[in-house]
Amino acid sequence: MKQNKTFSKEPKNIQAMFNLIADKYDLINKVMSFGTQNYIKYKSIKKLGIRPFAKVIDLCCGTGDLCRIIKQIEPAADVTGIDFSDNMLEIARKKDKDKTVQYLRGDVTNLPCPGNTFDFAVMGFGLRNIQNAEKAVEEVYRILKPGGCFMHLDFGKHNFLSKVYDMTTPLIINFLSENKSAYSYLIKSKQIFPEPEDLIKDFESKGFKLKKRKDFLLGVISMQIMIK
Ligand SMILES: C[S@@+](CC[C@H](N)C(=O)[O-])C[C@H]1O[C@@H](n2cnc3c(N)ncnc32)[C@H](O)[C@@H]1O
């Protein structure tokens, strides 16, 4: 996976950064996405066609957005969320009032699950933050059952609209967060993340086949469904 080696994504630093910004993460996400993020996440999960009682894992689940959407769309799904930030997980658990999701603390480059376990794996805005992204993708492939689906959602094309976004976001962050370095990291990580075509090739090189791709906001956000 083509990544900029001079840009550090040391796991300990990434973990500390998400612990630090956890309390404002949801609010800033909502503002930074101009309120579109929940709609995009909903549409992406809907496209997966999750069946009742399917086993689903949300990798880099953060505050649990995707887990909640999965339960909303298919309440009988068996959903696990995994993340290595305690503070992000604490918020996810608080929001899961009926305790319908199993939240685990763990590293997605070394998943605590046997192979061929899950029918669906989802990852939203996670891979971009992982130093050893190749290992994470190999892990997703390992834990999926044959025929299982991986839905990956993140920033996509580095186009004009994406550049406008990069310029306007810091202005918004200035008002909302005291952790400006964390958000300048997020913009930088977005700029060096592979575009969807390259990402799909990377997934294919690990054994996945492309099932579906959908772009949102003129390609600024992109979703891929890969099949094992
Ligand atoms: C940008 S947030 C995305 C959260 C959520 N998926 C969403 O869509 O809002 C990225 C999350 O990935 C987690 N993360 C990054 N690297 C990880 C790793 N190696 N193992 C587990 N979690 C990781 C961070 O702790 C953070 O909660």
The ligand as an ORCA input file, in Angstrom:
! r2SCAN-3c Opt
* xyz 0 1
  C     -11.296      8.719     12.429
  S     -11.779      7.581     13.677
  C     -13.130      6.741     12.902
  C     -14.160      6.269     13.890
  C     -15.432      5.688     13.294
  N     -15.184      4.520     12.509
  C     -16.202      6.708     12.491
  O     -16.538      6.410     11.337
  O     -16.503      7.775     13.011
  C     -10.477      6.405     13.583
  C     -10.492      5.403     14.723
  O      -9.533      4.389     14.421
  C      -8.956      3.964     15.634
  N      -7.694      3.257     15.301
  C      -6.648      3.743     14.582
  N      -5.708      2.802     14.440
  C      -6.181      1.686     15.067
  C      -5.669      0.378     15.249
  N      -4.466      0.017     14.761
  N      -6.419     -0.521     15.926
  C      -7.628     -0.163     16.431
  N      -8.167      1.065     16.296
  C      -7.445      1.976     15.612
  C      -8.801      5.226     16.442
  O      -8.659      4.977     17.815
  C     -10.094      5.960     16.090
  O     -11.116      5.687     17.021
*
